[in-house]
Amino acid sequence: MTTESPRWAKSSYSNNGGDCIEVAPNLVPSRGVVPVRDSKDPDGPVLMLHPAAFAGLVEFARRAAV
């Protein structure tokens, strides 16, 4: 078991008035997941996405221009 802490980051495209997410990609190598959270609620729930699911989310957002 790893005790590595998530290092949260926002996209450089997130200057949109606060409607953004944060991700902790540093946990992919050690845990095999991409943690995702609402940047407005850092103590709220965290989604743990498989890297392929996260890539799908990014592609959806890109195509939907969300």
N, C-alpha and C positions, 0 to 999 in steps of 0.2 A: 504494500500500500504506500502511496506517495503522499507527502504532506505539502507538496508544492501549492502555493496560493495562486489564484487567478490574477493575471495582470490585465486589467480591463482597458479596452481601447475603443475609441469611436472612429468612424470613418472620417476621412478628410472632407467628405461630402455632407456631413451631418449638420452644417450650419443652416438649419431649416426651421428654426423657431422651437426646437426642443422635441420634435417628433422623431426620435432616433433610438437606436439600440446600441448596446455595447457588447463586445465579444472578448473572450479571453483565449486567443489562439495558442497561447503558450502551453495549454493543457492537452493539445492534440497528441504530441509524442508520448506523454506519460499516461494519459487516461483514455485516449482514443475518442474524445468528445470535444465539441466546441460549445462552451457555455455561452448563453445569450441572455441578456437582461434588458429591461427598460431603463434607459439612462435617467429618467425622472424618478425612478423608484429603486435606488441601489440596494436597499434592504429587502426588496420584494422577491418574488419567485424567480428562479433561474431555469431556463430550458437547457437541457443537455442534448445537443444535436450531434448525430453521427456526422462526420465531415462531408459525406455525400449529400446528406439532407441539408446541411448548411449551404453547400454549393448550389443546391436546388433553390433554396430560399433566396440567395443572392441573384440567381438567374431570373427568378420570378420577379423580384423587385426591379431588376434592370429592364426587363421587358414591359412591366406594368408602369414604369416610370413613377414609382411610389416615392 
